[in-house]
Amino acid sequence: MTKRISPLRPASASGTLLAGMMSAAIFPSATAMANDDIGNDQRTIIVTGQRADDANPNADPDAPFKVDRSANGKFTEEVRDTPKSITVIPKEVIEDVGATSFRDIARTTPGVTLGTGEGGNAFGDRIFIRGFEARNDIYIDGMRDPGVSSREIFAVEQIEIVKGPSSAFMGRGTTGGSVGLESKRPQFDNDFLVSEGTIGTEKLFRGTVDANHQLNDSLAVRVNGLYHTADTPGRDYVDSERWGIAAGLEWQLSDAVKIDADYYIFRMDGMSDYGHPFDPATQEPYAVDADNFYGAVGRDFLQNGADIGTVAVEWSPSDSVTFRSQNRYGKVYNRYVVSVPRSPRTVSADPADNAEDLAAGFSPGDIVVSTGAPQRNAETEYFANITSVTGRFETGNVEHVLVAGGEFSDEEITNFRYAFPALVENENGDRIDTPGDFVRDLFNPDPVLGYNIPATLDNSSPPSVTKVKSYSFFLLDTIKFSPQWQLLLGGRYESFDITASGESRGNPFQANSKVDFFNGQASLIYKPVEAVSIYASFATSSNPSGEQLDSTSPTYGGLVGVETLEPERNKAYEIGAKWEVADGHLLLTAAAFRIDKDNAREQTAPGVYELVGKLRSQGFEVGVNGNITPRLAVFGGYSYLDAKIDNSADPALDDSRFANVPKHNFSLLTTYALTDQFSLGMQAYYRSRIYGGTSGAGSASVPGYWKFDAVGRFQINDQIQLRANVINMFDKRYYDAIYRSGSPFSYVAPGRSATLSVELTF
């Protein structure tokens, strides 16, 4: 049944003032109305977005936008008392912003930037955190999720974005941070069935089911299901169809022993899209219609899939000691063929220069775009184990919370090539030559081929194969000297063994590397009162050669050509404060940080790479999440990032800013319960201009933008709720990312869309 609660006690004046000022920029009338509610409204109200049945067990029961605890067992303290910048996005926020994929979440999270699929890395969930590559730093339930693909979120309880180097916690990489997708887990004493159907513009239909049932005193199961089909708002010919099932069980064999097991299957089939070409005169995306599509309908496609099984055994011989061993086996695939909208050119009247263009029916003076056919047919197969012990004990008057353990992973990434027939037949039986490079009119592209060009496995060349075995041992100790002072000390030793083989442009390659490295974390926490944590932190991380497993080229993070180099090393310094106000239902955070990489990998001559670059990313962030009053909820933040190359083998790059990273990010979601049944909300998002380039920013850029979304909820009764979302309500044209080359293109973000969801709870 829908959860109804009594109003919260009055918020502290300082907390209400600070958070209210932030929300007033988006919802000023709601802030004024909220002030009338504080301490006066004694009616029972509905907490927006919360249900008693499938509520997030990690969140504040009275403020579902505020998550109190990480679902990752390495973070033993509450988010308020964890000395790192952590943004935890609960499923209630995911619903209110209308997100249906991980990419939707990354698109609206300050400090996180989307990247493009390049010629040398995969098309999928490529992200940057605090300026650094993080596409291989995505985790599911505490275990690395290898293989770049497009991820769904239908079975996600919360998304945890840990910012700053985190190798002591998570392992290799994590230079700018990591992302954890935490799954919905079975619950005891809480049977429910929640079904949601969504219809919308762009032929959208989405259906989800979340069912939890306790079979007996010791066994509970939970099943989530998804079916989704839709066109992409504002993009012609771009669509996707996806479905998935996530089934989990928890078996409590005794008071001390339990087994968790789950299986996840996901499939997606859609159209790949590289967006718009650039205008070389303005160094911005060409001013063409937003829906212009330069692909090849009949050849291009995008397919992702995952099959992942996990089993964990947990033994708690006492209240102070817990052993846990988690094992996972998975296969993930990413397959696509995509057209690249290259730099436009003008058709010449000279047949010697443009014979093919003229033969294709273009006239002299026409502006056209050529496309290629980047492709991938990659499968990642992996096995991983994390075994740890968590202990709580005292040495004299000092309390310890110790997490120690080891991890092992065995990953293999196989990337086959596709072959295309030289001749095909159309529906009339006519034989047609199939060029690899299509030409489109810049302003009026016609991407429909009228025939199919099937992609088949290319047996003439061997696949590229990357194999990685990784071993690590970690120890994290939270030492509590008193209620006011805590010290977090942690370290991880890791061994990274990688080989890569295959063929590139007809040339075979073989490379291998084995490196060992250690990373640490040291953080001091001062708590003047229980509701406040002030911390100073130092952390390190390492980037071994070949860390980005979807690539073999060192330009894109691959191994070939840099296998003899030591790992890049990163040092980070952060000071911050976290403050719970509004009777603990609102968390305010602030942090200033600096990340230094003093041995960045750079190409110093053709085919020669050295660890000679110096990079620095520094800035500050503020965040707010939770309830200002029982009716007014907020979630958002702002980040400022000054990320530059301090020193480079190429003097022209000295003091240049990082490519693909904005200086300013702002996001704020505000919702207000106008009545016990009806609530309204709005999200505002801002990102400043970003510049393309390989490492340092070049002159090509995509402009900054403001985007606004809206949400409304109406609780008809205890079983039925309606939710309406309008995404990009002013139909702002903006771009997610910019390709890094001298002839860039830009990802077009979705246009305006509207959806209506009906949620049934039993």
PEGIUR-V213524 format. One record per backbone hydrogen bond with DSSP energy under -1.0 kcal/mol. CO is the residue of the C=O (numbers start at 1). NH is the residue of the N-H. Records with the same first field share a line. If there is no record, write none. Layout:
# PEGIUR-V213524
CO=NH + NH
This chain:
# PEGIUR-V213524
5=45
12=16
13=17
14=18
15=19
16=20
17=21
18=22
19=23
20=24
23=26 + 27
27=31
28=32
29=33
30=34
31=35
34=37 + 38
37=40 + 41
45=5
47=50
56=59
58=68 + 69
60=63
63=66
66=60
68=79
72=75
74=76
78=81
79=82
82=84
85=163
87=161
89=159
90=94
91=95
92=96
93=97
94=99
95=98
101=105
102=106
103=107
105=108
106=109
109=112
111=130
113=128
124=126
126=115
127=134
128=113
129=132
132=129
134=137
137=179
138=145
139=181
140=143
143=140
149=125
151=102
153=156
155=184
157=91
158=182
159=89
160=180
161=87
162=178
166=170
167=171
174=166
176=164
178=162
179=139
180=160
181=141
182=157 + 158
192=212
193=762
194=210
195=760
196=208
197=758
198=206
199=756
202=231
204=200
205=229
206=198
207=227
208=196
209=225
210=194
211=223
212=192
213=221
218=252
219=215 + 216
220=250
221=213
222=248
223=211
224=246
225=209
226=244
227=207
228=242
229=205
230=240
232=235
233=751
238=232
239=271
240=230
241=269
242=228
243=267
244=226
245=265
246=224
247=263
248=222
249=261
250=220
251=253 + 259
256=316
257=254
258=314
259=251
260=312
261=249
262=310
263=247
264=308
265=245
266=306
267=243
268=304
269=241
270=302
276=746
277=286
279=283
283=701
284=279
286=288
289=292
291=236
296=299 + 300
297=449
298=453
301=337
302=270
303=335
304=268
305=333
306=266
307=331
308=264
309=329
310=262
311=327
312=260
313=325
314=258
315=323
320=392
322=390
323=315
324=388
325=313
326=386
327=311
328=384
329=309
330=382
331=307
332=380
333=305
334=378
335=303
336=376
337=301
340=342
345=368
347=365
350=353 + 354
354=358
355=359
356=360
357=362
358=361
363=366
366=347
367=442
368=345
369=440
370=342
374=338
376=336
377=416
378=334
379=414
380=332
381=412
382=330
383=410
384=328
385=408
386=326
387=406
388=324
389=404
390=322
391=402
393=400
395=398
398=395
399=480
400=393
401=478
402=391
403=476
404=389
405=474
406=387
407=472
408=385
409=470
410=383
411=468
412=381
413=466
414=379
415=464
417=458
419=456
422=434
424=432
426=429
430=426
432=424
438=371
440=369
447=297
456=419
464=415
465=501
466=413
467=499
468=411
469=497
470=409
471=495
472=407
473=493
474=405
475=491
476=403
477=489
478=401
479=487
480=399
484=527
485=481 + 482
486=525
487=479
488=523
489=477
490=521
491=475
492=519
493=473
494=517
495=471
496=515
497=469
498=513
499=467
500=511
501=465
502=509
504=507
507=504
509=502
511=500
513=498
515=496
517=494
519=492
520=540
521=490
522=538
523=488
524=536
525=486
526=534
529=532
531=580
533=578
534=526
535=576
536=524
537=574
538=522
539=572
541=570
542=173
543=568
544=547
547=549
548=551
552=560
553=556 + 558
554=557
557=548
559=562
562=565
568=543
570=541
571=596
572=539
573=594
574=537
575=592
576=535
577=590
578=533
579=588
581=586
582=585
585=627
586=581
587=625
588=579
589=623
590=577
591=621
592=575
593=619
594=573
595=617
596=571
597=615
600=612 + 613
602=610
605=608
608=604 + 605
610=602 + 612
613=600
614=646 + 647
615=597
616=644
617=595
618=642
619=593
620=640
621=591
622=638
623=589
624=636
625=587
626=634
631=673
632=628 + 629
633=671
634=626
635=669
636=624
637=667
638=622
639=665
640=620
642=618
643=658
644=616
645=655
647=614
650=653
651=654
653=656
656=645
657=697
663=641
664=688
665=639
666=686
667=637
668=684
669=635
670=682
671=633
672=674 + 680
677=715
678=674 + 675
679=713
680=672
681=711
682=670
683=709
684=668
685=707
686=666
687=705
690=702
691=660
692=698
695=659
700=692
702=690
705=687
707=685
708=729
709=683
710=726
711=681
712=724
713=679
714=722
719=761
720=716 + 717
721=759
722=714
723=757
724=712
725=755
726=710
727=753
728=731
734=749
737=747
745=739
746=276
747=736
753=727
754=201
755=725
756=199
757=723
758=197
759=721
760=195
